[in-house]
Amino acid sequence: MIPQSFIHDLLGRSDIIDVIDRVIPLKKAGANYIACCPFHSEKTPSFTVSPAKQFYHCFGCGAHGNVISFLMEYNGRAFVEAVGDLAAQAGMEVPAEQADSYSERRVLESGFLSPGMTDEENSPEAFSQRLYETIIVATRFYREQLKTSNEAIAYLKKRGLTGEIAARFAIGYAPAGWQNLSAAFPDYQSEATKKLLVQAGLMVKGDNGKDYDRFRNRIMFPILNQKARIIGFGGRILEQGEPKYLNTPETSLFEKGRELYNLFSAGKAIREAGRIVVVEGYMDVIALSQHGVNYVVAALGTAITDYHVQKLLRQTDNVIFCFDGDKAGKKAAWRALENSLLQLVDGKVIRFLFLPEGEDPDSYIHKSGKEAFEALIRSALPLSEFLFQTLLKGNDLKTSEGRAKLVRDAKPLIEKIAAPTLALMLIKRLAELTGASQNELEILLQIKRGSESSARVRPSVLRQQPVTPYYWLILILLYSPAYIQKLDRNLFVKFEEDNEEINALRALIAFLDVHFKNVGDLPAFSIATYFCDSPHRALLEKMESEMLGWKETIDLEAEFFGAQMKLREVQRKQRMTELHSKPLNMLTVEERKELQRLAVS
């Protein structure tokens, strides 16, 4: 266990500019430094590093973090390893803390623990942390069970897996039985622990009120998010039975439509290879990795979503979807194609690889090897070819009706495409196939293109909404946390409104109050990175990135007190409206005096 005080000191002694510049040449640009982003392919630099606040932000793919998260994502390292690397560079020795029970641990090897987490029962951050810790304990339990299960070991050997690869992917085993997990949790009988196990998706509450293990007699595959934290599991049944694969259900940590198996671990290999292969199953990923194809990920038992595609295209310009060549594989590929169209931009390439009948990536690479599999990758169909191959099936282009049907079927697909050059190429190809002129097709295909599609694809061109005082106060506190000492706390006594900005401001104030009681304790580096597991993370990172364009001439003092004055005025008007909504004869004496006071203030 690594004390948070050490993490704080380490960040204070490390310079993110020096660390990043060793692997990516940075160029001075005003008060900041820029480079082409190491996490996605680009020609114009959009990766910006702030020496003042010690964080990076990519305006292209949204990557955001501090020096520790950079080492994790760039080198594919776990949190503890990244801290060790940074400490070695700073000439510091990593200490360790002991914990008496699992509920007191802060399991840092699975990711970046936010110092903003409190011990309050109602804190979302604290509850998320306890979920993470619960999942880590379960992971260790499953791994220990694998060591003693001859049946599970025999199954993995039969599938061609080595002990080394099983350890690399932290594979475990959930034994048969209904309440085996209870052995891993000394306080299992407490309602709080049972609630955590149910909320983490590890246990199920039965109709009879009793809890039982969700995963039984299954090989267990831990699923990591992009912060290297385990958020759920996939379980493959050992014997015959359904479902063959069982995933963790949707939880506050795990949304299968937004996660990809092995994406974190494959990050470095993806950048080196310049491509990513997407397969259908856990065993496919592991078998390919064992044979040296490490730039591979898998969807988690669900169809490819537009969010998956967006995430993949942030990693590389070349995505290859690999499916079985049967009917189900073709159907899954078509779904992936449809969800790729809105995410595509010119310069990005999506291709489709269909394996020979009866083969999947696992069986094929064991039989034919790495070189043969990579030869298949190079011959994968471009998206445009797969699109027209599919649309042409059963279509007679010798007839006017057949050509009209092709145009009708192609139209909604081409209208979705956000990449203008690719859309033009597809229209040209459609013209060749149907004999219609390009101009005629453009008239047909652009009925909605200029309105609905454009508005849907590029909402960022709309006028920005006015900035609220809450938003502005968050910005200033992120930029200069010392202003927490000057904050008028009376403004937040009746903090009853409930929206994203107000909740984020509330969390930020609580964070600064709890962890930085003295001005000397306030950090000189990114605060948003402390909220990596918070529901406010995206908003805080977005706001922090806005500070990269701030000039030193900005009058923070005036802006800060101006925002508080505006907030007072907002609250004054709200209170007056509330009092005016009551009949005059229903107002108390105190409320009448308050109304008079508010009217003249």
N, C-alpha and C positions, 0 to 999 in steps of 0.2 A: 504494500500500500504506500502511496506517495503523498506526503502531507501537502495540503493546499498552500500552506505558507511557502513551501519550497517552490511550487509551481509559480507563485506570485514573484518570488525573488528571481527565478530563472528567466521569466519573461522580462523582468526589469533589467537584467544584465545582458540580454541578448538583443542584437540589432537585426531586425528582419531584412534590412537592405543587404547587409553582409551575407546573410545565410542564402537568400535567394540569388544574389548576384554571382555566387560561386557556381551555380548550375544554369542560370539564365541571365545573360548579360542585360543589365538594366540601363536605361537612358534617362537622364535628368529631364524633367518636364515641369517647369515652374517649381512649386514646393514639393512635388511628388516625383516618382520614378515610373517609367512605363516599359512594357515589353510585349511581345506576342504571347498570348496565353499558353501556358504549358499543359492546360487541361482540355483544350480543344484546338483544332486547326484554324488558323486565321493568318491573313497577310497584313492587315492593318492592326497595330497594337491597341488592345483594349484592356490589357491587364495592368492595373495601376496599384502601386505600393506607396503607402503613406509612412514616411519616416517619423512624423510627429505622433501618429496614433498607432503605429506598429501593426497595421493590418493590410491585407491585399484585397482587391475587388476586381473582378472581371466584368466589364459592361457587356461582354458578348454572351458568356455562358452563365453568369451569375455566381461563379465561384467566389467564396468570401471566407476569410479566416485570419488567424494569427500565425506566428512562426511555427507553432507546434502542429497546427492543422495542415500547414503547407508541407512539412516533412512527412506527415502521415499520408497525404494524398499524392504527393509527387513520388515518394519512394515506396508507397504501398506498405507502410509500417503501421503497427498497432500503436496505441497511445503510449504505453510504457516504453516501447522501443524508441519512439520519436523523442520522448523526454530524455532518455538515456543518451541519444545522439547529440541532442542540443546541450545537455549538461556537460558532456565530454568536450564539446567545442568551447564552452564557457569556463572550463576548468573547475567544474563543480561535481561533487559526489552526490549521487541520488540516495537519500535516506529512505527508511522504511518505517511504517507504522504497523502495529499489531491490532487486530480487532477481535473482540471476545465472541461475537456471534455474527451470523450472516446478516442480521438486520442492522448491525452497526457498521458494516463494511461499506466502503465506497470503492466499488470494483472498477479500478481505473484501466485495467488491461483491455477493457472492451470499448474504451472511448474517452472523450474529454468531459470530465465532470465539471459541471457549472458550479462555481462558488456561490452563485445566487440561490442555490437550493436551500430551503429552510426545513425545519422539522415539523412545521405545522401540518396537521392532517389534511387541511383543505388546499394546500399549495399544489397546483398541477405539477410543478417542477419536482417537488419532493416525492409525490406519488409516482411520477415517471421514473425517478431514480430508484425507488423501491422495486418497481417492476423490472428494471434492468438488473438489479441485484438478484432478484428472484430467478430470472432467466439464466443468469450466470451459474447460480447454484445448481439449477436443473441440468445445465450443460455439463458441469463437472460430474454430476451423478450419472448421466447417460454415458459419458466417456469411461467412467469406472466400471459400469455394468458391461460395456463391450469387452473389456479385458477378461471378464470371467465367463463370458457366454461362448461356449464352443460352437453353438449353432450359428450365432451371428458372425463369428470370425470365419467359419467355414463358408458362409454365404458370400462374404466379401472376397474371399480368396477365389471362390468359384466365378465371381464376376471379374476376376483379374486384377483386383486392387491390392497394392502393396501396403505394408504397415506404415511406410513413410507418407504415402498419399493420404491414408486415413487420418494420420496425425495432423497433416497440413490442413485438412479441411475440418478438423475437430469432430470427426464422425463418432457417433455414439450409438447406444442401443437402449431402447425402452423395453424392459422385460414384460412378459405376459403377467397378467394380474391386474387388480383394480385399484390398489392404493400403494403402489411401490414408492411413489415420490415422497410419501410421508416420512420415509427413512432419511431423506436428505434435509428435512426441516425439523429441528428439535422441538419447535413450538408449533407443530402442525395443527394441534387441536385448537389453537386460538382462532377466533373468527377473523381477525385481521390477516393472518397468514393464509387462511382459506380464500379470503376475498382476493388477495394478491394472486394466488395461483389460478383462480378463475379468470380474473381480469387479464392475466398474462396469457390466457389460452391454454394453460397446461392441465387444468382440471375442468370437469363439467359438473354442474349441479343437476342431479337426477330428479325425476318427478317425485321420488320418495323423500327428497330433502337431503339425501346423502351425496357427498362429492366422490368422484372417481377420476382416475387418470384418463386424459384424452388419448394419449399415445400408449399403445400396448403392443408388445411383440413387433416392434418396428425398428429398422435402422434409422437413426436420427441425423439429419443434416442441419446444422445451425445456419441461420440466415443473418447476414450482417448488413447494416445500412452503410452509407458512404462515410460515416464517422467511425467505422470499424466496431460498432456496438451490435451485439446480438439482439435481434428484435423478435425472432420467432424461429420455428422449425418446420422442416418438411420431414415426414416419416414414411418410409417404404415398408410395407408389410412383408414379413419373412415367408409366410406360408400363403396358400391360396386364400383369397378373400377380397372383399370390396369395402372401401375403396383401396386400390393398390397404393396410391399416394394420398396422404392426408396432411394438409397444411394447418398451421396455426390459423385460427379464425381472425377476422378483422378485430384489431385492438387499438388502443390509443397510440401504440408504438408501430403497429404493423398494418399496412394497407397493401395487399398483394398487387393491386393495379398500379402501384407506384414504385415497387421494388423489383430488383433483378438479382438473382442469385449469382454470387461471385464478382459483382461489379467492383467492389472496393479492392479485392485482392488482385483483380486482373488489370487494374489501372495502369501500372507501369508497363506491362506487356502490351497493352493496347496502344500506348503511345509509341513504343518501340516498333511495333509491327505496322502501325498506321491503319489498323482496321480492327473490327470487332465482329465476332461470330455469335449469333444468337441461336441457341438450340432449345429443345423442348423440356429436357429433364435434368435432374441433379446428377444422375449417373453419367449422362452424356458429358456434362461439364468436367466431372472428375476424371473420366477415362481420357478425354482429350488432353487435359492438363498433365496426366501421368505420361502421356506420349509427347509432351513438349509443346502442345498447342494451348498456350496459356491465356490467349486473348479471347476468352469465351465466357459467355454468361447464359443464363436461362430465365425464362419467365416462370413465375411461381404457380404453376398449375392453372393459369388463366390465359385468355387470349391477349395478344400484344395490344396495349392501349396507346392512345396518342401521347400520354405522359411517358410511357416507356420509350417511344420513338424520340421524343424530345430529349430525354436523358441520354439516350445512345448517341444522338447527333452532337451532343455537347462534348462527348469523349473523343470523337474522330469524324473524319469526313467520309469514311467507308464502312458501311454496315452490311453484313451478309446474314440474312435470315436462312437458317438451315432447317429444313423440315423433311419428314418421311415423304416418300413419293406416292403414298396412297391417297385415297379420296379425302380422308381427314386431314392429312398434311397439306393438301392443296387448299382446302377450305380455310385452314389456319393461316396459310400464307396470304390468301386473298384478304382476310381480315387485317393482317399486318399491313398490306399494301394500302387499304382504304384509310387506315389510321396514320399512315406515313405522309399522305398527300398534303395535308395542311401544315406539316412540320418541315417539309422540304424547302430548301433554298438552293439557288444555283451554286454549283460547286460541291454539293453533297451528293454522294452516290449510295443508293440502296440497291442491293442485289438479292436474288433468291436462288438457293441451292437445294435441289431435290435429290435425295439419295436413291440408289437403286432399290427396286422393290424388295421388301423383306429386310432392309437394313436400317439401322439407326446409327448416329455418330459413334455410340459406344461399340457396337458390334463391328462397324466398318473399320474403325481405326485399330482395333485389336487384330482384325484379319488382314488389313492392307497396309497399316502403318501411317506415319506422319506425312511422308512425301506424297503418297497417293491422295490423302485427304486434302492436303493443301493444293494439289493439282485440281481437285474438284472445286475448291474455293475460287481458283483463278478462272474457272469456266462457268461460274454462276451467272444466271440470267439477270441483266439489268432490269430495273423496275418497269421501264417502258416496254421491253419485250414481253415480260410476263403479263403486263396489262393487256396488250393486244392479242397475245396468244389465248388468253382466257376469254376475251370478248369475241374472238373469231370462232370459238368452238361451236359447232352446230349452226353456223351462220352462213348462208349462201350469198356470197357477194356478187354472183352472176345476176341476181335479181335486184330490182329497185327496192323491193321490200326489205331484202337482206341488208342492203347498204344503209337504208333508212334506220333499220333496227340498230346497226352498229353505231351510227351517229347518236341515236337516242341513248344507248347504253353508255357511250363514252362521255356524253355531255356532263352528267353530274360529277363524274370523276375529274375531268379536266377543270371544271369550275372550282374544285376544291384546291387545286395546286397553287401554292403561294409563290413558287419559283417562276417568274415570268418567262425566262428563256426556255426552261423545260416545257412549260405549257405551250409555247410557240412551236417547239419541236414536235410535240404530240399532235398539235393541230395539223402540221405539215404532213405527218405520217398518216393521219386520218384522211387527209385530202387525197393522198396517193392511193389509199385503199378503196375509197368510195367514188373517186372521180369527180368530186365536188371541188370547187376552187377554194383556195385558202380564205379569200375574202368572204365568200358565202358562209363558210364554216365559222369564221370569227363573228359574223353577225348573229348566227344562231347561238354560239357558245357564250357570247358576252352579254346576254340578256340580263343576267344577274351579276356578272363579274364585277361591274363597276360599282355596285351598291352593296348588296348583302355580303358578298365574299370579302371585299376590301375592308369593310367595317369590321368583319369578324376576325380577319387575319391581322389587321394593323390598328388595334385600338389605341396604341400609344400616340397616334397623331392627334387625338382629341385634346381639347383644351384641358389643362391641369385644373383640378378642383382647388378652391381656396384652402390655404393652410390654416388649420385650427390652432388655437393657443396651446392645446394639449400636444399637438404635433411639434410645435415650435419649442416648447419646453423640453420635450424629449431630445430634440436635436441639440439644444444647448447643453443639456446634461451629458449627452454622449461626447460632445466636443470638449467640454470643460467640466468634469464632475465636481469640481470645487464649488460650483454654484448650488450644490445641494445644501450648503451651509446658509445660503441666502434665500432659500425657498420659503415662502409664506405658507406655513402648514395649515393655517386657518382656512385656506382655499379648499382644502381637501377633507375638512371635517365632515361635510355632507357630500361625500363622493358617491352619489347614488346612481349616476348615469352609467350605462353599461355598453361600451363599444370597444373596438379593437385598440384604438389609440389610448383611451382612458385606462383600459386594463394594462396595456404595455407601460404607461407612465406609472401606474400604481406598482407594477412589478419592479420597475427600474428604481423608484424611490425606496422600496423595501430592500432591494439589493444593496444600494449605497448605504442605507442606514445600518444594515446588519453587518456588512463586511468592511466598511470604510468609515469608522466612527470619527477618526481624526483626519484633518486635512492632509497630514503627512502620509496617510495610508492610501490616498486616492491614486488610482492607477494612471500612468502616462501612456497606456496602450489601449487597444480596442476593448470596449466593454461588451459590445454585441456578441463577441465570440464566447463570452461566458454563458450565453443563453442558447447554446447549441441544441439543447433538448427541451427548450421552452416553446410553447405555442406562439410566442411573440418573436421568435427568431427571424422569420422572413421580413417582418416589418422593421425590426431594429437594424438588420443588415442593409436593407434598402435605404433607410434613413442615414446610416453611417456612411454609405457610399456617396450620398449627396454632399457630405462634408469635404470630399476630395476636391470639389470645385470652389470651396470657400477661400476668400482672400484674407490675408492677415489684417487688413484694414477694417474688417467688420467690427462694429461696436457691440460686443457681446453684452456689456452691461446694459446698454439701452434696449437691446433686443429682449433680454431676459426680463427686465422689469416691465417692458411694454407688453410682453406676452401675459404676465401676471395681471396687469391692469385690464387687458382685454378679457381675461378669464373672470375677473371680478365683475366686469360689466355684463358678461354673458350670464353669470349666476344671479346678478341683481335683477335683470330682465326676467329670468326664469321664475324667480321668487315673486316678483310683482304679478306676473301672469297667473301664478298659482293662487295668490291672494285675491286677485280680481275675479277669479273663477267662482269664488264663494259669494253668496248673497251678503250684502253689507250687514244685515242684522244678525248674520251667523258668525261674524268675525269677533274674536275676543278683543278685549281692551289692548292686550299686548300686540295682537296682530294688526290692529288699526294704527297703533303707534309705529310699528315696523313698516307699514305701508307708507305712512307719511315720511318717515325717515328715508326710505328707498326712493321715493319720488323726488326728493330734493338733493340726493347724493350724486 
